[in-house]
């Protein structure tokens, strides 16, 4: 629309100039008006171009968020495979111990029963399904229950991260920031730490804590250079420096 207005103005000016006996080169006033129209057209094109860049940046942010979720699911599957292998080894070890007790006539009371096999993974996957289906209150409750029931689980750090994501998606940025802080404090070596630090920066930005957000995003690049989280942090910092944020 702006481009059409600019071109219409230029066309009208040319019609007027066409009726004059002199050429623009011979008339400094006319030449000045043409130069002014050129400058205005260039400014309008720059505005249109900047809007396109902003739309593109927003699309890139959306795609990056989707990639983060997909990468998170891959990490979850890898961690679940590790947890299942550990659980399988533990079950076989317990079975061998029971067989040895029977072979040697060992008796005694049976050990206290733990949670049913697979219940830990089932609870975790149920919470992720709730998050995936945008049932954020359900996901928050289920992740909190998981962390309470399985505080020593190999999936506990992942559950803490997704708890922060659930709060963030529901718009509770203060609790999201607190959840990401907890992960970074309790599991500093977690594979989720880079993403947690990145999301902490995003949460601080949403809370209008702009100075803290910039510092946190810069820390992502410093602590985890070359990571996907570092790239996203750099992109967001460039947007903020370009005036597309505070």
N, C-alpha and C positions, 0 to 999 in steps of 0.2 A: 504494500500500500504506500509506504513512504517512498519507495523507488519510483512508483508510478507518478506520485505528486511531483517528485523532483524532475522527472523527464517531461511532464506536462508543462512545468514552469519553464524549462529550457526550450521546449518547442514553441511556446508562446513568445519567448524572447526572440527566437530566430525569425518568426513571422514578422515581428515588428522591425527587426533589423533588415529583413529582405526588402521592405518598402523604402528603405533609405537609399539615398543616392551614393553615400560614401561607404567604404568597406571598413571593417573594424580596425584594420591596420592604419587607416588614415585618420580614424577618430579615436583619440585616447580615451574618451569617456565611454564609448561603446566597448572598446577593448577592456576597459576596467570592469564594466558590467559583466562581460563574458567571463573574465577571470574570477569574479565573485561568484557567478553561477557555477563555474567549475569547482570552486572550493566548497560551495554548499553541497553539491552533488557528491563530492568525495567524502564529506563529513557524514552524509546520510548513508553512503555505502559502508563506511566504517562502523556506524551504529548497527546496521543490519548484520555486518560480519561479526561484530562482537556478540550480538544476540545469538547468532548461530553457534559461536564458540561456547557460549554459556549453555545452550541446549545440548551441545555435544558433551560438555563436561558433566552435565547431569546424567546423561545416558551412560557415560563411562562409569560414573559412581554407582549407578544401578547395576551395571554388569559386574563391576568389582564386588559388590555385595553378594550377588548371586554366586560368583566364583568362590567367595569366602565360605558360603554355606556348603557348596559342593565339596570344597577342599576339606571342610570340617567333617562332612559325612565320610570321606575317604579315611581321614584320621580316626574317626570313630570305629570304622570297620577294622582297621589295622589294630587298634587297641583292643577291640573285642576279640579278635583272633588270638592275640597274645594272652588275654585273660582266659579265654576258653582253653588254650593249651595248658596254662598253669593250673586251671581247675581240673583238667583231665589228668595231669600228672599227680595232683593231690588225691584224686579219687583212686587212681591205681595204687598209690602208696598206701592209702588207707585199706584198700582191698587186700594188698599183700600183707599188711600188718594183721588183719583179721584172720587171714588164712594161716599165718604163722601161729597165731594164738590157738586156733583150732587144732593144728597139727601137734602142738606141744601140750595140749590139754589145758591151755590157759583159760581162765575164766574171769570172773569179776563183772562188775556192772558195765553195761554198754555206755559208751561216751554220749554226752549230751548231743542231741541232734541240732545241727545248724540249719540255716535256711535251705529250703528245697533247692536241688541243683537247677541252675539256670534262672533262679528268681532274681538275682542281681541284674543279669543282662536283660531280663524281661522288664523289670522296673525301669531300667535306663532307657530301653527302646520305647517304652510306653510314653515316657516324658518327652523324648525326641519327636515322637509322632504327634503329640499334642502341640509342640512348638511348630512343627512343620505345617500343621493344619490351622495355625494362627489361633489356637486355643490357649492364649497366653496365661490366664489365671490358672487353668489346669496344669499347664507346663510348670509354672512357678511352684505350685503346691507339690507336684510330683518330684521335681528336682530337689526341693527342700527336704522332702521325705526320704529321697534316695541318699542324700548327704547325711541325714540323721541315722538312717539304717545301716549304711555302708561307709562310714567315715574313712576307713583304711582301704577302700576299693582302689584298684588300679584305674578306675574310671572316675574317681572322685574329682580330680582336677578338671576333667572334661565336663562333668556335671556342673561344677562351679562356674565354668566359662559359659555354658548354655543358660545357666540361671541369669547371668548378666545380660546375655542376648535377649532373653525373654522379657526382662525388665525394660531393656532398651526398646524393644519392639512395641511394648505396651505404653511407652511414653514416660515411664518412671525413671528419668535419667539419674536422679540422685541415688536410687537403689542400684541401678545398673553400675554406676561408678563405684559404689561400695562393694558390689559383687566382684568386679574386676580387680579392685584393690586387694580383696581377700585372696583371690587366686595368686596374684603376684607376690603376696606376703607368705602364703603357706606353701606354694609350689613354684618357686622362682625358676626352676629348671624344667618346668612343664613345656611340652610341645605347643601348648596353647598360650604360653606367656607372650609371644610377639603379638598375637591377635588381641589378647587381653589388654596389652598396653595401648595398642591402636584404638580399640574400642573405648578405653578409658579417656583418651584424647577426644574422641567424638562426643562422649558423654559430657565432658567438661565444656566443650563448645556449645552443646545444646543447653547447658546450664548457664551460658553466657560468661563462663570463666575463661575468657579468651586468652589471657596471658598464660594460664595453666595449660590450656589446650595446646597452644603453640609449643610450650616447653615439652609437654608429653609427646607430641608428634615428632619433635626433633630428637627426643630420646629414643624413639623407636628406630630411627635410622642409625643412631649411634650404637645402640646395643645389638641390633639385629641387621647389620648391613647385608644387602643382597637378598633379603627375604621378601616375600610378597607383601607382608605387612609394612616393611620399610618403603617399598615402592608406593603403596597407597598413602602412607604418611607424607612422603615427598610430594605426591600429587596434590594432596589437600593443602599442604603448606604453600605450594605454588599458587593455588587458587586464592588463598587468603592474601598472599602478597600482591596478587593481581587485582585486588579490590573486590573479589567475588565473595568476600566474607569480612568479618570484623578483624 
